[in-house]
Amino acid sequence: MRRLNRKKTLNLMKELDAFPKVPESYVETSASGGTVSLIAFTTIAFLTIMEFTVYRDTWMKYEYEVDKDFTSKLRINIDITVAMRCQYVGADVLDLAETMVASADGLIYEPVVFDLSPQQKEWQRVLQLIQSRLQEEHSLQDVIFKSAFKSASTALPPREDNSLQSPDACRIHGHLYVNKVAGNFHITVGKAIPHPRGHAHLAALVSHESYNFSHRIDHLSFGELIPGIINPLDGTEKIASDHNQMFQYFITVVPTKLHTYKISAETHQFSVTERERVINHAAGSHGVSGIFMKYDISSLMVTVTEEHMPFWQFLVRLCGIIGGIFSTTGILHGFGRFVAEIIFCRFRLGSYRSTSVPLPDGHTSNHLPLSTDNSTH
């Protein structure tokens, strides 16, 4: 009884077989079929390798939403070198929302030499080259996001030569926290003086001939400091052509949440527009000499997420490649054989042209002869 049930089950499974087997004695091989099979297998192998490369790669997904965080503080990371002595310049932040001066106590004033050493010049040249490539090919920003915390530090390398030259510049570096509203970070002549109705700088004791706002921005970023991330103003160098010159940077800051397979951080991207002009009150160009960075916070927040192709999707695409190549090559091979048979048949029919056969009564027949021997009847 058990054997009968097993036999019925086996017969049922055989009837459900969607892949019937053909005996090898019924299969005819050909040189053309072998050539097409070789091409098909080569194409499948090549496309499989390419698909596996796509599967291993990742891409960045950008999502946009309204930024609802208005209470947190905004961190500004600064590393700027000005070609003036530290006792002549002062840096502070003016909060435009509350009309108050945010103290810049977190900044360090360090006397340095403005000219770079050979190693530092090479670092600056490479950084400026990367900046130019980023402006032309925006997709490189995704590569920078993926390589965050893995690439080398983007900070200016320390000076390797022991220069005996006396310091002629001031490096202002560090970080400070401001309210998450529009503001103005500026470096100008004299130290800032607190004032109830605004702010002022003590610049009366500094002569105009000593004004020199040539500067180099080694680093400027907003939010969490992430090594490997290159910001738009990193490596910027401006040389003043006049003592009374104003440099302006109009910055739009976009809050950004970065989620990759390596890091998860909250930072800020920004875009910048530059402008510089000479202060000449007689010509109608009014203002104050210095470096002014006016920043504004965008109301949108960007979430950047690194995504990867699921394994099941890779299998589906791989099966589609294999099945599609086999089906396509089979159709093309069958169509090629059909065309070849038609052409060969026409050539064969053309070889059997009608011939005239003489009859005994003197008439001729245009029918094909039944035999091709030379015997006479």
C-alpha positions in Angstrom: 0.0 0.0 0.0 2.8 2.4 0.8 4.6 1.5 -2.4 1.5 2.2 -4.4 1.1 5.6 -2.7 4.7 6.5 -3.3 4.4 5.5 -7.0 1.3 7.6 -7.4 3.1 10.6 -5.8 6.1 10.1 -8.0 3.9 9.9 -11.1 2.1 13.1 -10.0 5.4 14.9 -9.5 6.5 13.8 -13.0 3.4 15.2 -14.5 4.1 18.5 -12.8 7.6 18.7 -14.3 7.8 22.0 -16.2 11.3 21.1 -17.5 11.0 17.9 -19.6 14.2 16.1 -20.4 15.1 15.4 -24.0 17.3 12.3 -24.7 20.7 13.1 -26.0 20.1 10.9 -29.0 17.4 13.4 -30.2 19.7 16.4 -29.8 21.6 17.7 -32.8 24.6 19.9 -32.3 26.0 22.3 -34.9 29.0 24.6 -35.3 26.7 27.6 -35.5 25.0 26.6 -32.3 28.3 26.2 -30.6 29.4 29.6 -31.7 26.2 31.3 -30.5 26.5 29.4 -27.2 30.1 30.6 -26.7 29.0 34.2 -27.4 26.1 33.8 -25.0 28.3 32.4 -22.2 30.8 35.2 -22.7 28.1 37.9 -22.6 26.6 36.4 -19.5 29.9 36.3 -17.7 30.7 39.9 -18.6 27.2 41.2 -17.5 27.4 39.2 -14.3 30.7 40.8 -13.4 29.3 44.2 -14.2 26.1 43.5 -12.1 28.2 42.3 -9.2 30.2 45.6 -9.4 26.9 47.6 -9.3 25.7 45.4 -6.3 28.9 46.2 -4.3 28.6 49.9 -5.0 26.5 52.3 -2.9 24.8 55.6 -3.7 23.6 58.6 -1.7 19.9 59.3 -1.2 18.8 62.9 -0.5 15.6 63.7 1.4 14.3 67.1 2.2 12.2 68.3 5.1 11.4 71.4 7.1 13.9 72.0 9.9 11.9 72.2 13.1 14.9 72.7 15.5 15.0 76.4 16.4 16.4 76.2 20.0 19.7 74.5 19.5 23.0 76.3 19.1 25.0 76.5 15.9 28.7 75.7 16.1 31.1 77.6 13.8 34.5 76.1 13.2 37.1 78.8 12.1 40.7 78.7 11.0 41.6 82.0 9.3 45.0 83.7 8.9 45.0 87.5 8.4 48.1 89.4 7.3 48.0 91.7 10.3 49.3 91.5 13.8 47.0 90.0 16.4 46.9 93.2 18.5 45.4 95.1 15.5 42.5 92.8 14.6 39.4 91.6 16.4 36.8 88.9 15.5 33.2 88.7 16.8 29.7 87.7 15.8 26.7 89.9 15.6 23.4 88.1 16.1 21.0 89.8 13.8 17.9 88.4 15.4 18.6 89.7 18.9 20.8 92.6 17.8 23.5 91.6 20.3 27.2 90.7 20.1 27.9 87.0 20.6 31.2 86.8 22.5 34.0 85.1 20.5 35.9 83.8 23.5 36.3 80.4 22.0 38.7 81.7 19.4 42.5 81.7 19.7 44.7 84.5 18.3 48.1 83.0 17.3 51.0 85.1 15.8 52.3 83.3 12.7 54.1 83.9 9.4 51.7 84.6 6.6 53.8 83.0 3.8 53.4 79.2 3.6 56.2 76.7 3.6 56.8 74.5 0.5 54.9 71.6 2.1 52.0 73.9 3.0 51.9 75.4 -0.4 51.6 71.9 -1.9 48.7 71.2 0.4 47.0 74.4 -0.6 47.5 73.7 -4.3 46.0 70.2 -4.0 43.0 71.5 -2.0 42.3 74.2 -4.5 42.5 71.6 -7.3 39.9 69.5 -5.5 37.7 72.6 -5.0 37.8 73.3 -8.7 36.8 69.7 -9.5 34.0 69.9 -7.0 32.6 72.9 -8.8 32.6 71.2 -12.1 31.5 67.7 -11.0 29.0 67.9 -8.2 28.7 64.1 -7.9 32.2 64.0 -6.3 30.5 65.3 -3.2 29.0 61.8 -2.7 32.5 60.3 -2.8 33.6 62.8 -0.1 30.6 61.8 2.1 31.4 58.1 1.7 35.1 58.7 2.6 34.4 60.8 5.7 36.5 59.7 8.7 38.6 57.5 6.3 40.5 60.1 4.3 43.4 62.1 5.5 42.8 65.2 7.6 42.0 68.4 5.6 43.7 70.7 8.2 46.8 72.7 7.2 49.9 70.7 8.0 52.2 72.2 10.6 55.2 74.2 9.4 58.2 71.9 8.8 60.9 74.6 8.4 62.1 76.6 11.3 61.6 80.1 9.9 63.5 82.8 11.7 61.2 85.4 10.2 59.2 87.3 12.8 55.4 86.8 12.8 53.6 89.2 10.6 50.1 87.7 10.6 47.5 86.4 13.0 45.9 83.0 12.9 42.4 83.1 14.3 41.2 79.5 15.0 38.8 77.6 17.2 35.1 77.3 17.4 32.2 79.2 18.9 28.5 78.6 19.5 25.8 81.0 18.2 22.0 81.1 18.0 20.6 79.2 15.1 19.6 82.4 13.3 21.2 84.7 10.7 24.3 86.4 11.8 27.5 88.2 10.8 30.9 86.9 11.7 33.5 89.5 10.9 37.2 90.4 11.4 38.1 94.0 11.3 40.5 96.5 12.8 40.6 96.8 16.6 39.1 94.8 19.4 35.3 94.7 19.8 33.8 97.0 22.5 30.5 95.9 24.0 27.8 98.5 23.5 24.1 98.4 24.6 22.9 99.7 21.2 25.2 97.7 19.0 28.9 97.1 18.9 32.1 99.0 17.9 35.7 98.3 17.4 38.6 100.3 18.9 40.4 101.2 15.7 41.5 104.7 16.4 45.0 103.7 17.5 45.8 101.7 14.3 47.1 103.7 11.3 45.6 103.1 7.9 49.0 102.2 6.4 49.0 99.1 8.6 45.7 97.8 7.2 46.1 94.6 5.3 43.2 92.2 5.1 44.9 89.7 2.8 43.8 86.4 4.3 43.7 82.7 3.9 40.8 80.5 5.0 42.3 77.2 5.9 38.9 75.9 7.3 35.4 77.2 7.8 32.5 74.9 8.6 29.2 74.8 10.5 28.1 72.1 12.9 29.9 69.0 13.9 33.5 68.9 12.8 33.9 65.8 10.5 37.4 65.0 9.2 37.6 64.3 5.5 34.8 66.7 4.6 35.9 69.5 2.3 33.9 72.8 2.6 33.5 75.4 -0.1 35.9 78.0 1.4 38.7 75.6 2.5 41.9 76.7 0.9 40.7 80.1 -0.2 43.3 82.9 -0.3 42.7 86.5 -1.0 45.3 89.2 -1.5 44.3 92.8 -0.8 45.2 95.3 -3.5 44.5 98.3 -1.2 44.7 99.1 2.5 41.0 99.9 2.8 39.5 96.8 1.3 36.4 94.9 2.2 35.9 91.2 1.6 32.4 89.9 1.9 31.1 86.3 1.9 27.4 85.6 1.7 26.8 82.2 3.1 23.6 80.1 3.1 23.8 77.2 5.6 21.7 74.1 5.1 21.3 71.7 8.1 22.4 68.2 7.1 22.0 64.8 8.6 24.6 62.4 7.3 24.0 58.6 7.6 26.6 56.3 6.0 27.9 52.9 6.7 30.8 54.5 8.5 29.4 57.5 10.4 26.2 59.1 11.5 26.5 62.8 12.2 24.6 66.1 12.1 26.5 68.7 10.2 25.8 71.6 7.9 26.5 72.2 4.2 26.7 75.7 2.8 26.9 77.6 -0.4 28.8 80.9 -0.7 28.9 84.0 -2.8 32.0 86.2 -2.7 32.4 89.9 -3.2 35.3 92.4 -2.6 35.7 96.1 -3.1 37.9 99.0 -2.1 36.4 101.4 0.5 36.5 104.9 -1.0 34.0 107.3 0.6 34.8 110.0 -2.0 33.7 107.6 -4.8 30.6 106.5 -3.0 32.0 103.1 -1.9 31.1 103.2 1.8 31.7 100.6 4.5 34.3 99.3 6.9 37.5 97.6 5.9 37.7 93.9 7.0 36.4 90.4 6.4 32.7 89.9 6.7 30.9 86.5 6.6 27.2 87.0 6.6 25.4 83.7 7.1 21.8 82.7 6.9 20.2 79.5 8.0 18.0 77.6 5.5 14.6 76.5 6.7 15.0 73.1 4.9 17.0 70.2 6.3 18.7 67.6 4.1 19.1 64.0 5.1 21.8 62.2 3.2 21.6 58.4 3.5 24.0 55.8 1.9 22.0 53.0 0.3 22.9 49.6 -1.0 21.2 47.3 -3.4 19.3 44.5 -1.6 20.6 40.9 -2.2 17.2 39.7 -3.5 17.2 42.5 -6.1 20.6 41.4 -7.2 19.4 37.8 -7.6 16.4 39.0 -9.6 18.5 41.1 -11.9 21.0 38.3 -12.3 18.3 35.8 -13.3 16.9 38.3 -15.7 20.3 38.7 -17.3 20.9 34.9 -17.7 17.4 34.1 -18.9 17.3 37.1 -21.2 20.6 36.3 -22.9 19.6 32.6 -23.4 16.2 33.6 -24.9 17.6 36.3 -27.1 20.5 34.3 -28.5 18.1 31.4 -29.1 15.7 33.6 -31.0 18.5 35.1 -33.0 20.0 31.8 -33.8 16.7 30.3 -34.9 16.0 33.4 -37.1 19.5 33.2 -38.6 19.0 29.5 -39.5 15.6 30.2 -41.0 17.1 33.0 -43.2 20.1 30.8 -44.2 17.8 27.9 -45.2 15.7 30.2 -47.4 18.8 31.5 -49.1 20.3 28.0 -49.6 17.0 26.7 -51.0 16.9 29.5 -53.6 20.5 28.6 -54.7 19.5 25.0 -55.0 16.4 25.7 -57.0 18.5 27.9 -59.3 20.9 25.0 -60.0 18.1 22.8 -61.4 17.2 25.0 -64.4 14.8 23.6 -67.0 16.4 21.8 -69.9 15.0 20.9 -73.4 14.8 17.2 -74.1 14.4 16.1 -77.9 11.6 13.6 -78.6 11.5 10.9 -81.4 8.8 12.8 -83.3 10.8 15.9 -83.7 9.2 17.8 -80.8 11.0 19.1 -77.7 10.0 18.8 -74.0 10.9 21.5 -71.4 10.2 19.2 -68.5 13.1 18.0 -66.3 14.4 14.6 -67.3 13.6 11.7 -65.1 17.1 10.4 -65.3 20.5 11.9 -65.9 22.1 8.9 -67.7 23.3 9.2 -71.3 21.5 6.1 -72.5 19.3 6.5 -75.6 15.9 5.0 -76.0 
